[in-house]
């Protein structure tokens, strides 16, 4: 599995689980090494805090009417 496929799988998994997961947990689930997971989640789609990964959510932009 390449990095983009792994990234998509991780995002889907986190979205379905609705919780953060450790990098180690994700590596076990994806049956790949920790370095591959770190590489995949070092992306704007994810937030990493204390070795736990979650989906990054953008704040909704405010529309200004003219």
Backbone as CSV, one residue per row, in Angstrom:
resi,resn,N_x,N_y,N_z,CA_x,CA_y,CA_z,C_x,C_y,C_z
1,UNK,0.856,-1.167,0.000,0.000,0.000,0.000,0.907,1.238,0.000
2,UNK,0.635,2.174,-0.887,1.447,3.394,-0.909,0.944,4.390,0.134
3,UNK,1.669,5.464,0.310,1.361,6.445,1.359,-0.021,7.061,1.185
4,UNK,-0.406,7.387,-0.042,-1.724,7.986,-0.266,-2.856,7.026,0.087
5,UNK,-2.702,5.762,-0.260,-3.718,4.759,0.091,-3.791,4.569,1.603
6,UNK,-2.620,4.510,2.241,-2.576,4.370,3.694,-3.235,5.571,4.355
7,UNK,-2.928,6.762,3.885,-3.518,7.992,4.426,-5.045,7.942,4.340
8,UNK,-5.557,7.546,3.189,-7.011,7.446,3.010,-7.621,6.415,3.945
9,UNK,-6.959,5.279,4.105,-7.458,4.236,5.012,-7.469,4.713,6.451
10,UNK,-6.420,5.408,6.855,-6.352,5.939,8.221,-7.452,6.958,8.449
11,UNK,-7.657,7.850,7.487,-8.708,8.861,7.626,-10.068,8.183,7.781
12,UNK,-10.346,7.198,6.924,-11.625,6.471,7.003,-11.793,5.807,8.367
13,UNK,-10.740,5.177,8.840,-10.789,4.492,10.130,-11.069,5.472,11.272
14,UNK,-10.362,6.589,11.281,-10.582,7.578,12.330,-11.982,8.176,12.257
15,UNK,-12.463,8.403,11.047,-13.806,8.962,10.881,-14.848,7.988,11.417
16,UNK,-14.710,6.717,11.088,-15.677,5.706,11.539,-15.597,5.469,13.042
17,UNK,-14.388,5.522,13.598,-14.242,5.254,15.033,-14.616,6.456,15.889
18,UNK,-14.595,7.649,15.289,-14.958,8.883,15.989,-14.145,9.105,17.265
19,UNK,-12.872,8.683,17.209,-11.991,8.905,18.352,-10.546,8.978,17.868
20,UNK,-9.681,9.487,18.737,-8.268,9.516,18.394,-7.682,8.124,18.569
21,UNK,-6.595,7.874,17.887,-5.888,6.602,18.008,-4.398,6.896,18.071
22,UNK,-3.669,6.050,18.762,-2.220,6.230,18.819,-1.608,5.769,17.497
23,UNK,-0.441,6.271,17.226,0.271,5.864,16.015,0.535,4.363,16.059
24,UNK,0.862,3.837,17.231,1.090,2.391,17.365,-0.172,1.591,17.059
25,UNK,-1.322,2.039,17.559,-2.589,1.353,17.279,-2.877,1.318,15.784
26,UNK,-2.655,2.439,15.138,-2.913,2.526,13.700,-1.964,1.606,12.938
27,UNK,-0.699,1.550,13.355,0.268,0.679,12.688,-0.144,-0.791,12.790
28,UNK,-0.614,-1.198,13.955,-1.071,-2.577,14.130,-2.281,-2.842,13.244
29,UNK,-3.227,-1.935,13.273,-4.441,-2.104,12.473,-4.123,-2.169,10.976
30,UNK,-3.230,-1.303,10.525,-2.898,-1.232,9.099,-1.859,-2.277,8.696
31,UNK,-1.326,-3.009,9.675,-0.301,-4.025,9.422,0.896,-3.429,8.678
32,UNK,1.368,-2.298,9.209,2.555,-1.656,8.633,3.381,-1.065,9.759
33,UNK,4.561,-0.575,9.432,5.431,-0.062,10.488,5.048,1.358,10.894
34,UNK,5.510,1.727,12.068,5.201,3.022,12.657,5.689,4.164,11.759
35,UNK,6.845,3.990,11.133,7.398,5.037,10.265,6.457,5.331,9.096
36,UNK,5.839,4.304,8.536,4.900,4.503,7.424,3.667,5.266,7.889
37,UNK,3.190,4.954,9.089,2.029,5.666,9.638,2.391,7.117,9.901
38,UNK,3.544,7.363,10.504,3.978,8.745,10.766,4.052,9.549,9.468
39,UNK,4.578,8.925,8.438,4.674,9.586,7.146,3.292,9.911,6.589
40,UNK,2.374,8.969,6.707,1.026,9.159,6.167,0.255,10.245,6.911
41,UNK,0.414,10.307,8.227,-0.372,11.270,9.010,0.298,12.633,9.138
42,UNK,1.491,12.756,8.619,2.141,14.080,8.576,1.574,14.819,7.375
43,UNK,0.315,15.193,7.507,-0.457,15.742,6.397,-1.544,16.645,6.972
44,UNK,-2.020,17.565,6.166,-3.030,18.528,6.633,-4.352,17.882,7.047
45,UNK,-4.582,16.652,6.653,-5.822,15.962,7.032,-5.854,15.573,8.496
46,UNK,-4.693,15.569,9.162,-4.598,15.030,10.512,-3.982,16.023,11.490
47,UNK,-4.322,15.815,12.756,-3.704,16.525,13.861,-3.065,15.471,14.753
48,UNK,-1.840,15.731,15.181,-1.140,14.797,16.061,-0.834,15.525,17.359
49,UNK,-1.264,14.939,18.470,-1.003,15.509,19.790,-0.630,14.376,20.733
50,UNK,0.558,14.451,21.290,1.053,13.435,22.224,0.951,12.035,21.628
51,UNK,1.373,11.894,20.382,1.408,10.623,19.664,0.021,10.040,19.377
52,UNK,-1.014,10.872,19.494,-2.373,10.438,19.148,-2.815,11.206,17.919
53,UNK,-3.458,10.500,17.020,-3.839,11.059,15.733,-5.345,11.263,15.694
54,UNK,-5.753,12.395,15.160,-7.170,12.662,14.935,-7.316,13.353,13.586
55,UNK,-8.536,13.411,13.117,-8.823,14.110,11.873,-8.775,15.605,12.153
56,UNK,-8.134,16.339,11.269,-8.074,17.796,11.406,-9.358,18.384,10.833
57,UNK,-9.979,19.223,11.590,-11.188,19.891,11.137,-10.907,21.374,10.970
58,UNK,-11.331,21.922,9.877,-11.169,23.358,9.633,-12.374,24.085,10.190
59,UNK,-12.118,25.244,10.752,-13.229,26.070,11.228,-13.981,26.611,10.006
60,UNK,-15.285,26.618,10.067,-16.043,27.143,8.928,-15.711,28.617,8.697
61,UNK,-15.598,28.982,7.454,-15.286,30.372,7.158,-16.555,31.215,7.259
62,UNK,-16.374,32.438,7.646,-17.507,33.336,7.763,-17.733,34.010,6.418
63,UNK,-18.934,33.980,5.942,-19.263,34.638,4.684,-19.651,36.079,4.988
64,UNK,-19.131,36.932,4.196,-19.533,38.334,4.339,-20.433,38.688,3.171
65,UNK,-21.525,39.281,3.495,-22.440,39.674,2.409,-22.190,41.137,2.064
66,UNK,-22.354,41.426,0.834,-22.127,42.793,0.357,-23.384,43.357,-0.202
